[in-house]
Amino acid sequence: MYTCVSGLVLRNLNAMANDLVYLCSPRDCSDVRCRLKENDLVDRSRRTGPYDKEWLAIPIVASAAQNKDVSPDRITHFNLPSSPSKSPQIRLKEKLDAIAAKIDIPTIWEIHGDLILFPHDSFPTIDWKSRMGTQILNIISEIFKINRIGTKRRIKAGEYRQPNVELIRSGDTGGWVKHTDNKIVYCYDVTRCMFSRGNITEKLWIGSLDCSGETVVDLFAGIGYFTLPYLVHAGARVVHACEWNPDAVEALKRGLAENGVAERCTIHFGDCNEVAPIGIANRVNLGLLPSSEVGWHAACRCLDSHAFLSRILTCLGSQLMIGWILLSNHFTRFLSRCMGVSGTSWDEMRGR
């Protein structure tokens, strides 16, 4: 028996739970699988594989069906081949058992280049400076094929949202890593900058735009989540990147150099409301969550006299994907307050 949900033909979910899968598009598969792994929802005994010509099937455990962050309309039953080898978690347990290290094995981790991060409460009884600690570090490096190891806590309080990471084995490069998305290399220090894997859809969308010859202003540039796709794939003539976090600025500079586009980007260090260029932009990007409203005045000032106002709406970043109608209406009311009610002209509102 089959059920049709959101255009997908799904099997009856009353079947056995050991063949549950989560369906996603090929371009989103890496990001979706990463998020599922972070919540320990991936069935590591089976391999991800094709569901049909348009969808991939990621094997998931039974508890995923009750997880509020997992879309139920993408869950179905499908037979996938078993993994050809044991999962890293199982191999880690076997290796530790062999050296009589009876400790709880972490079920989640993050890999950034050649660096792995475990939750801060992993391996609580291990003295990393001891002989046993060194053995465990060597085993982790061997199994995960990495060189550096650390642990992470919740992000630090503050306006920069800095990570709370402790490196146990760091090597010569400290916390600096490289991560490749859609043929773009992002550089960042895991001890000083967050890396968001959840905005891959927006990065792909921006990379698909044709911005040839355009001047783009990115008001919340960070390490270059959107600045780099504008330059590398969308073909922008120049991007003005505004960012107030000095650690993110350093990461952005490295990313620009790594991708060979540094000469087409001007970085404006500071609050975008104070440092953003005025009257030069064909397109403005506001990729700040949960709301970019703090930058709307600056966005209006950035646009040149010939730019379409809708360009701001087409580049509101992640929020646009969430609710176009609601957000565009909210932005329209914002413009009405600035222009219609007060009688302010477009040029006056832009500070000219």
C-alpha positions as CSV (number, residue, x, y, z in Angstrom):
1,M,0.0,0.0,0.0
2,Y,1.3,3.5,-0.9
3,T,0.6,7.0,0.3
4,C,1.2,10.1,-1.8
5,V,2.6,13.0,0.2
6,S,4.0,16.3,-1.3
7,G,4.3,14.7,-4.7
8,L,6.2,11.6,-3.4
9,V,4.8,8.1,-3.5
10,L,5.6,6.7,-0.1
11,R,5.1,3.2,1.2
12,N,2.8,2.3,4.1
13,L,4.5,3.4,7.3
14,N,3.0,0.4,9.2
15,A,5.8,-1.8,7.8
16,M,8.9,-2.8,9.7
17,A,10.9,0.0,11.3
18,N,14.3,-1.4,10.3
19,D,14.0,-0.1,6.8
20,L,13.0,3.5,7.5
21,V,14.6,6.1,5.2
22,Y,14.5,9.9,4.9
23,L,14.1,11.3,1.3
24,C,16.0,14.3,0.1
25,S,17.3,15.8,-3.1
26,P,20.9,14.9,-4.2
27,R,22.1,18.5,-3.8
28,D,20.8,18.6,-0.2
29,C,21.9,15.1,0.8
30,S,25.2,16.0,2.4
31,D,23.8,18.7,4.6
32,V,20.6,16.7,5.6
33,R,22.7,13.7,6.5
34,C,25.0,15.8,8.6
35,R,22.1,17.3,10.6
36,L,20.6,13.8,11.1
37,K,23.9,12.5,12.3
38,E,24.3,15.3,14.8
39,N,21.0,14.1,16.3
40,D,22.0,10.5,16.2
41,L,19.2,9.7,13.8
42,V,21.2,7.9,11.0
43,D,21.2,4.1,10.8
44,R,24.9,3.5,10.3
45,S,24.4,-0.1,9.4
46,R,23.0,0.8,6.0
47,R,24.2,3.0,3.1
48,T,22.5,6.0,1.6
49,G,21.3,5.2,-1.9
50,P,19.0,6.3,-4.8
51,Y,15.2,6.1,-4.1
52,D,14.2,7.0,-7.7
53,K,15.5,9.3,-10.4
54,E,14.9,12.5,-8.3
55,W,15.4,11.4,-4.6
56,L,18.0,9.9,-2.4
57,A,17.2,7.7,0.6
58,I,19.1,8.3,3.8
59,P,18.8,5.3,6.3
60,I,17.3,6.5,9.7
61,V,16.6,4.9,13.0
62,A,13.0,4.4,14.3
63,S,13.2,7.3,16.7
64,A,13.6,9.7,13.8
65,A,9.9,9.4,13.1
66,Q,9.1,11.0,16.5
67,N,11.7,13.8,16.2
68,K,10.0,17.2,15.8
69,D,12.8,18.4,13.6
70,V,12.3,15.7,11.0
71,S,9.7,16.3,8.3
72,P,7.3,13.3,8.5
73,D,6.3,13.7,4.8
74,R,9.8,12.7,3.8
75,I,9.9,9.4,5.9
76,T,9.1,6.1,4.2
77,H,10.2,2.5,4.0
78,F,12.8,1.4,1.5
79,N,15.4,-1.4,1.3
80,L,18.9,-0.1,1.3
81,P,22.2,-2.2,1.1
82,S,24.1,-2.7,4.3
83,S,27.2,-0.7,5.0
84,P,30.2,-2.6,3.7
85,S,32.2,-2.0,6.9
86,K,31.5,-1.4,10.5
87,S,30.6,2.2,11.6
88,P,33.3,4.4,13.1
89,Q,31.4,4.1,16.5
90,I,31.6,0.3,16.5
91,R,35.2,0.2,15.4
92,L,36.1,2.8,18.1
93,K,34.4,0.7,20.8
94,E,36.2,-2.5,19.6
95,K,39.6,-0.7,19.6
96,L,39.0,0.8,23.1
97,D,37.8,-2.6,24.5
98,A,41.1,-4.1,23.1
99,I,43.2,-1.8,25.3
100,A,40.8,-2.2,28.3
101,A,39.5,1.3,28.1
102,K,35.9,0.8,29.4
103,I,34.4,4.1,28.6
104,D,31.2,5.4,26.9
105,I,31.6,5.9,23.2
106,P,30.3,9.3,21.8
107,T,27.3,8.9,19.4
108,I,27.7,12.2,17.7
109,W,30.6,14.3,16.4
110,E,31.5,17.0,13.9
111,I,34.2,16.7,11.3
112,H,35.8,19.9,10.0
113,G,38.5,19.1,7.4
114,D,41.1,17.0,9.3
115,L,39.7,18.0,12.7
116,I,37.0,16.2,14.7
117,L,34.9,17.7,17.6
118,F,33.2,15.6,20.2
119,P,30.6,16.9,22.8
120,H,32.4,18.3,25.8
121,D,31.2,15.4,28.1
122,S,32.8,12.7,25.9
123,F,35.5,10.5,27.5
124,P,35.0,12.2,31.0
125,T,37.4,9.9,32.8
126,I,40.3,10.2,30.4
127,D,43.5,12.1,31.3
128,W,44.7,13.1,27.8
129,K,48.2,13.6,29.0
130,S,48.5,10.0,30.2
131,R,49.7,7.0,28.2
132,M,46.1,5.8,27.9
133,G,45.0,9.2,26.7
134,T,47.6,9.2,24.0
135,Q,46.6,5.7,22.9
136,I,43.0,6.8,22.6
137,L,43.9,9.9,20.7
138,N,45.9,7.8,18.2
139,I,43.0,5.4,17.8
140,I,40.5,8.2,17.1
141,S,42.9,9.7,14.5
142,E,43.3,6.3,12.8
143,I,39.5,5.5,12.7
144,F,38.3,8.9,11.6
145,K,41.3,9.6,9.4
146,I,41.9,13.0,11.1
147,N,44.9,14.8,12.7
148,R,43.3,17.1,15.2
149,I,40.8,16.4,18.0
150,G,38.8,18.7,20.2
151,T,35.6,19.0,22.3
152,K,32.9,21.7,22.1
153,R,30.3,23.2,24.5
154,R,27.4,25.5,23.9
155,I,28.3,28.7,22.1
156,K,29.6,31.5,24.3
157,A,27.3,34.4,25.3
158,G,27.9,37.6,23.4
159,E,27.1,39.4,20.2
160,Y,29.7,37.5,18.2
161,R,28.3,34.0,18.9
162,Q,31.7,32.5,19.4
163,P,32.1,28.7,19.7
164,N,33.3,27.2,22.9
165,V,35.9,24.7,21.7
166,E,38.9,23.1,23.5
167,L,41.5,21.5,21.3
168,I,43.0,18.3,22.8
169,R,45.4,17.6,19.8
170,S,45.9,20.7,17.6
171,G,49.0,20.3,15.5
172,D,50.8,23.3,13.9
173,T,47.7,24.9,12.4
174,G,45.7,25.3,15.6
175,G,41.9,25.5,14.9
176,W,42.1,26.7,11.3
177,V,40.3,24.4,8.9
178,K,38.9,24.4,5.3
179,H,35.5,23.2,4.3
180,T,34.3,22.8,0.7
181,D,30.7,23.4,-0.3
182,N,29.6,23.5,-4.0
183,K,33.2,23.9,-5.1
184,I,33.8,26.9,-2.7
185,V,36.4,26.6,0.0
186,Y,35.5,28.3,3.3
187,C,38.3,28.9,5.8
188,Y,37.6,29.4,9.6
189,D,39.1,28.8,13.0
190,V,36.8,26.4,14.9
191,T,37.9,27.9,18.2
192,R,36.8,31.5,17.1
193,C,34.1,31.2,14.4
194,M,30.9,29.2,14.0
195,F,30.3,27.3,10.7
196,S,26.7,26.9,9.7
197,R,25.9,23.8,7.7
198,G,22.2,24.7,7.6
199,N,22.3,27.4,4.9
200,I,23.5,25.3,2.0
201,T,20.2,25.8,0.2
202,E,20.5,29.5,0.3
203,K,24.2,29.3,-0.8
204,L,23.2,27.2,-3.8
205,W,20.4,29.6,-4.7
206,I,22.7,32.6,-4.6
207,G,25.3,30.7,-6.7
208,S,22.6,30.0,-9.3
209,L,21.9,33.8,-9.8
210,D,23.3,35.8,-12.7
211,C,24.9,38.8,-11.1
212,S,27.2,39.6,-14.0
213,G,28.5,43.2,-13.9
214,E,26.6,43.9,-10.6
215,T,27.8,45.6,-7.5
216,V,26.6,43.6,-4.4
217,V,26.6,44.7,-0.8
218,D,26.6,41.9,1.8
219,L,25.6,43.5,5.0
220,F,26.3,40.5,7.3
221,A,29.2,38.8,5.6
222,G,30.5,36.6,8.4
223,I,33.2,34.2,7.0
224,G,31.7,34.6,3.5
225,Y,28.7,32.3,3.5
226,F,27.1,34.4,0.7
227,T,29.9,36.7,-0.3
228,L,31.8,33.8,-1.8
229,P,28.9,32.4,-3.8
230,Y,28.2,35.8,-5.3
231,L,31.9,36.1,-6.4
232,V,32.7,32.5,-7.4
233,H,29.4,31.3,-9.0
234,A,27.0,34.3,-9.5
235,G,29.7,36.4,-11.3
236,A,29.2,39.6,-9.4
237,R,31.6,42.3,-10.6
238,V,32.4,43.4,-7.0
239,V,31.1,42.6,-3.5
240,H,31.3,45.0,-0.6
241,A,31.3,42.8,2.5
242,C,30.3,44.3,5.9
243,E,31.3,42.5,9.0
244,W,32.0,43.6,12.6
245,N,33.5,40.4,14.1
246,P,37.3,40.6,13.6
247,D,37.7,36.8,13.7
248,A,35.1,36.4,10.9
249,V,36.9,39.1,8.9
250,E,40.2,37.2,9.2
251,A,38.4,34.0,8.0
252,L,36.8,35.9,5.2
253,K,40.1,37.2,4.0
254,R,41.5,33.7,3.9
255,G,38.5,32.4,2.0
256,L,38.7,35.2,-0.6
257,A,42.4,34.4,-1.2
258,E,41.8,30.6,-1.2
259,N,39.1,31.0,-3.9
260,G,41.1,33.5,-6.0
261,V,38.5,36.3,-5.7
262,A,40.1,38.7,-3.2
263,E,40.6,41.5,-5.8
264,R,36.8,41.7,-6.4
265,C,35.8,42.1,-2.8
266,T,36.1,45.2,-0.5
267,I,35.7,44.5,3.2
268,H,34.1,47.1,5.4
269,F,34.9,46.3,9.1
270,G,32.3,47.5,11.6
271,D,28.6,47.8,12.1
272,C,26.9,47.7,8.7
273,N,24.7,50.7,9.7
274,E,27.9,52.7,10.1
275,V,30.3,51.4,7.5
276,A,28.1,50.2,4.5
277,P,28.7,52.1,1.3
278,I,26.0,54.4,0.1
279,G,24.3,54.6,-3.3
280,I,26.4,52.0,-5.1
281,A,24.6,48.7,-5.0
282,N,22.6,46.8,-7.6
283,R,21.8,44.2,-5.1
284,V,21.8,44.0,-1.3
285,N,22.1,40.7,0.7
286,L,20.8,40.5,4.3
287,G,21.6,37.0,5.6
288,L,21.1,37.5,9.3
289,L,18.9,35.2,11.4
290,P,16.5,35.3,13.1
291,S,15.8,38.8,11.7
292,S,17.8,41.1,9.4
293,E,15.5,44.1,10.1
294,V,18.4,45.8,11.9
295,G,20.0,46.3,8.5
296,W,17.0,47.4,6.4
297,H,17.8,51.1,6.7
298,A,21.4,50.4,5.7
299,A,20.1,48.3,2.8
300,C,18.0,51.1,1.4
301,R,20.9,53.5,1.6
302,C,23.2,51.1,-0.3
303,L,21.1,50.9,-3.4
304,D,22.0,53.2,-6.3
305,S,19.4,55.4,-7.9
306,H,18.7,53.0,-10.7
307,A,18.4,49.8,-8.6
308,F,15.0,48.2,-8.3
309,L,13.7,48.2,-4.8
310,S,12.7,44.6,-5.3
311,R,16.4,43.7,-5.3
312,I,16.3,44.0,-1.5
313,L,13.4,41.6,-1.3
314,T,15.1,39.0,-3.6
315,C,18.1,39.0,-1.4
316,L,16.8,38.8,2.2
317,G,18.7,35.5,2.6
318,S,17.4,32.7,4.7
319,Q,14.3,34.5,5.8
320,L,13.0,34.7,2.3
321,M,13.0,30.9,2.0
322,I,10.9,30.7,5.2
323,G,8.1,33.1,4.3
324,W,8.1,35.3,1.2
325,I,4.7,36.7,1.6
326,L,4.8,37.4,5.3
327,L,8.3,39.0,5.1
328,S,7.7,41.0,1.9
329,N,4.5,42.5,3.5
330,H,6.5,43.3,6.7
331,F,9.2,45.0,4.5
332,T,6.5,46.9,2.6
333,R,5.1,48.2,5.9
334,F,8.6,49.2,6.9
335,L,9.0,51.3,3.7
336,S,5.6,52.9,4.3
337,R,6.6,54.0,7.8
338,C,9.8,55.5,6.3
339,M,8.3,57.1,3.2
340,G,4.5,57.2,3.1
341,V,3.7,58.3,6.6
342,S,6.5,60.7,7.2
343,G,6.5,62.1,3.6
344,T,10.2,61.2,3.3
345,S,11.4,60.8,-0.2
346,W,13.4,57.8,-1.4
347,D,16.6,59.8,-1.6
348,E,16.1,61.3,1.8
349,M,15.5,57.9,3.3
350,R,18.8,56.8,1.8
351,G,20.6,59.7,3.5
352,R,21.4,61.7,0.4
